[in-house]
Every structure is written in structure tokens, then in C-alpha cells.
């Protein structure tokens, strides 16, 4: 592992979300069975670099023009999306975090943190990262990725070593709109029935007010009273059912080649409005199931 090389890029990413990024390393973990094959890179933010289902690559790949937050599927911890004014509020204390998309802090710390492989088989990998500066509290994050037949099981845990602190977690996948971009084919269709939508503010943050779900195109967060259930369909080729007990989902479909469907433990910046707390022995946990079916 080239720590010096990574440190330079990690420091740059804390300054600017669109800094040049080296992409995946050559030390990826492979999970595979008859119909699924995943590449996970511990050096690249514990990211799923590629996910091949029934012979189709469903995630947007890296290329030299991509930035850290623009490909594959990476975990967002210990906050998700935009953290308002790069400030975490806990009671009467305010903690400054890297404003890499000024004035906000974007997408947590996973992409600029060191991860290690704790356990690995052909069907499961467990990765762990220590919570370090600039996060104010001690603890660790664990990501578990498992293949169960034609389903990918995802799990994130945030653990506290000593004190209680607020946290949130989720994933940021980029799904290809076309499975074969060189052919004239129908694009990815994403369907879900949300119970509400987070009202977007003029500062790129939810206001905290719930409104009726609006039609796309989206760069929005939606809420679910009984957990997430979304269907992704590439007509005539492949479908995927995304489920999670979690209540929040961000959908972003304004780029020409890929769509984000992000399961989250809570809405962006809700960590400051309605925090979920992690305590020693009581981790924050989020899980999601991605069940694939060939058409």
C-alpha cells in the first residue's frame, strides 16, 4: 500500500471535492459466484469499483477524468451528503469539518480514510476504518459486503470507542443508464413510492420540511415510513430490487450516463437537525439488499 501517494490525494480531497483522483489501486478484493462479480478496493475508500450482474457492468467505471465522488459505489460515513456549512453541531458545541464543497462538507470521510481488510472469502469481505482527525471522536467504521445468490448484501456499522456522538451512514452508487452505451437501447428506469420528499432549500440542503414527492429529474431526498423499496430496470436486460430498513433515499439523475440511488440512515444534514447517536456498544447500523434478476 502506497500510503504517501494516498495521503497526498486524501489531503487534497479534504480541500476540494473535484480534485484530481488516482482511481482504483491494484489491490482489489474479488467476490464472485455464478452470476455476480464484485471488485472492492480498500485503498479507494472501500469502494465497490465494479459490480457485474449476469454479465452486465451496472456501475459507472473510473477513468482518468473521474473525481473521487463520481464512480463505483462508495460508503458515506460518518455523515452523508452535504454537511451544512461544514459544521457539526452537538448541543452548544460546534465542530468544523473539511469544507471540500464550500461552504459545505461533502460525502463523509470514507474516501480519504485508510481501510483494512478484516476478513475475506469468495463471498464476503469485512473492511474496517478507524475514525481519526478531522472527526472529533474516537471509534471505527465497518463495512460488510456479502453475496447471497443473486443478491448483494451491504452493511455499515459506526462504533464509538468512548463517548456518544452523532453519525449517519449510507452508500453512493452510480448506476449506468445504459448497460451498453455503444448501442441504441432504453435507459435505466428507477421507480419507488416515497411517503414524502425533503423540501430542498436554496443552499443545496434540505430545509427539514416534508413535502409531497415531486416528479424528476431529481437531485432530491425522499423519505419512507416503512423502509426503502426501489426498482431499477434496464429494459430487456436486467432488473434490481433495492430494499433497506433505512428511511431515506437520495435520487440524482441529472447526468447523461449515470443515476445515483443512495440508501441513507437519514437525510443529508439531518445529523444537525435530528441526530442519530452512536454510543459504546450501541453502533449505528444500516443495511441494504440489492437483488438482481436477468430479464
N, C-alpha and C positions, 0 to 999 in steps of 0.2 A: 504494500500500500504506500503510495507516494503522498505522505502527509503534508510535506512542504508545498507540493503542487496544489493539493486540495485546500490548504489553509489560505492561499492567495485568492482562490476563487470564492471560498466561503466568506472571507472578509469583504470582497468586492460585492457579493450578493447582499450583504447587510447594508451596503451603501446605495445600491441601485438594483431594482428588480430586473432591469433589462441589460445588465452587464453581460459581456460575452461569457459563454459557458462551455466547458470542455466536453460535456456529454458523458455517456457511459464509459466505464473502465473495462478492462479485460478480465475482471474477476467476478463475473455474474454467477448467480446461483440459478440452476435449472430445475424446474418442477415439470413433470410431464406424466401423462397417461395416454390412453388410446386416442382421445380426441382433443386434449388440451396440452399446451406447452407454454410455460411462462419463463421469462428471464427477469430476475430480480437483482439489482445492483446495490450492494451495501455502501459502496463508495459514492453513489449518486443519489443520496437521500433515501435509501431503502426503497427506491422506486421500482415499480414493475415497468421495465423498459419495453417489453413486448409481451403480448398475450395473443396466442394463436389458437383459435377455436374452430375445429372441423376444417382446418386448412386455411382459414381466413385470419389475417392480422387485423385485429379490431382497434388497436391503439395507434394514435399518431406517433410516428417514429422520430427519433432525433436526426438532425443533420446540422452542419456547422453554423447555420444561421439561427437555429433554435436557441432560446434562452432557457434558464433553469425551470421556469414555470410553464413551459409550452409543449411538453411531450410526455408520453407514457402515462403512468398513474402514480402520483407521489402522495405520501401521507402529509396531512397538515396537523401539526402539534407544536406547542401546547395551546395555540389558538388557531382559528380557521378564518380564511378570507382576510378582509381588511380589519385591522385593529385601529379604532378611531384615534386619530392624532398621535399614533404610535405610543399610546399611553394606556397602561393597565391600572385600573382603579380598584382598590381594596380598602373599604372603609374610608378613612381620611388620608390614606397614603396613595401616592401616585408613583408608578414605576415606568420609566422611559424605556422603550424598546426600539430597535433599529427602524428608522423611517425610510425604508427602501422604495416606497412609492409615495413620496411626500404629498400630504402630511401624514399618511398612514403607514402602518407596518403590515406587510403583505404575507399571507400564507404560512405563518408559523416559522419554525426553526429547523424542520427536518432536513431541508435541502442544504443547510450549512452546518450540519452536525455530523459527528463521527458515529457510525453504526458498526456493530459487530454481529456475526452470525453465532447464535447460541446453540441452535440445533438445526440439523438439516437431514432430510431423507428425500426420496424421489417425489414425495407427495406433500411434504410440509417443510416450511422454513420458519424459524423464530429468530427475529432480529431485535437488538436492544441498543438504545442510545441513552447516555447519561444526560440529564438536564444540567447544563452549565451556563456560565455567563454568555449572553446577557440576561438569561432568565433569573429572577431573584431568589428562587427556592431550589432546594436540592431534591432530586428524585430521578426517575428514569422512565423511558417510554419503551414499550414492547409492541412489535408488530408480528402477527402470526398470519401466514398465508398457507392455505391448505387446499388441495384438490380432492374433491369428493365426487367421483364420477364425472359428470359433465358440468359440475358446479365449482366455482371458486369461492372459498370461504375466507373472508377478511376479518381481522380483529385487531383493534388498537387498544392498548391499556396505558394510562398515565398513572404512575405511582409516586407518592410522596415519601421521602426519607424521614422527615422530621415534623414539618408543620403542615397545616391546612393551607391550600391555595386554590384560586380559581383556575379552571382549564377548560378547553374544548378540543375536539378532535374530529377528523374526517379524512376523506380521500378526494383527490383532484384528478380524475381520469379525463383524458382527451380521446374521445371515440371518433374514429374515422367516419366521415359522412358517406364515403364510398369505399367499398372493400377492394375494388379495382378501379383506381382513379383514371386509368387509361381508357376505360370503356364507358359508353353511354348507358348508365344504369341509374335506377331510382336511388335517391339518397336515404340515409338513415331517418327513420321516423321515431320520435320519442313521445310516449303517451303516459300520462299519470293524472290522477284525480286528487288534487290537493284540497284540504279543508280551508286554507287561507293562503294569502300571499303577504310577505312582509312589504309594507309600503316603502318604496325607495325614496331616499332623500336626495337633495341636490348636492350632497357632499360624498356621493358614492357609498353611503352607509344606509342600512335600514333605519327607519325612524323609530321602530318599536311598535308602530301601529299595524294592526291586521286589517287587510282589505280583501275583497273578493278576488280570486285568481283571474289574471288577465291573459289573453292570448299572446303568443310570441310575435316577433322574435324576442328572446329573453336574455337578460343578464340580471336574474332575479332569484330571490329565495322564497321557497314555498314551505308551508307547514302541514303536518299530518297528525291528526289526533291519535291514530292507531298504527303508526309506523309507516315507513316509506314502501310504496309498491309502484315501480315504474317499469314500462316495457320499452325495450329498444329493438327495433325491427329493421333489418336490411332486407328489403322485399325480395323474395325468391331465393334467398341465400341463408340467412341466419337470424335468430332472434335471441334476446337475452332478457330474463326477468331479474330486475334488481329489487331486492327487499332488504329491509332493516327495521329493527325496533325503534331506531332513531326518529326524531320528529322533524328534521329539517333537510331540505334538498335545494341546492343551487343548480339552476339550469342556465347555461350560456351557449347560445347557438348562432352568434353573430359573425363567426369567422367562416370562410368559404369551404374549408376542408375538414373541420372537426367540430364536435359538440361536447361540452362538458356537462356531466350529470353527477353532482357531487353529494354523496350522503354525509351529513354532519350531525354532531351531537347537539348543536344549537346554531342559530343563525349567526352570521358574521357580526361582531361587536356586541352580541348578546352577553358575552363574558363580562362586559362592563355594566349591562342593564339588569341582567337576571343570572348571576354567575352560578355555575355548577362547581362544587368544591371537591377537591381531592384531599384525602387525609391518610395518614399511615394506616395501612391495612384496608383502606376503602378506596380503591382506584376508580378512576373514570374509565368506563369501557364502552366502546362502540363496535358493533358487528354489522357486516353486510354480506348477503349471498348474491352471487351473480350466476344464474342458471342458464346455460346455453342450450339451444336446440337448432339442429340443422333443418332447413326447410326444403 
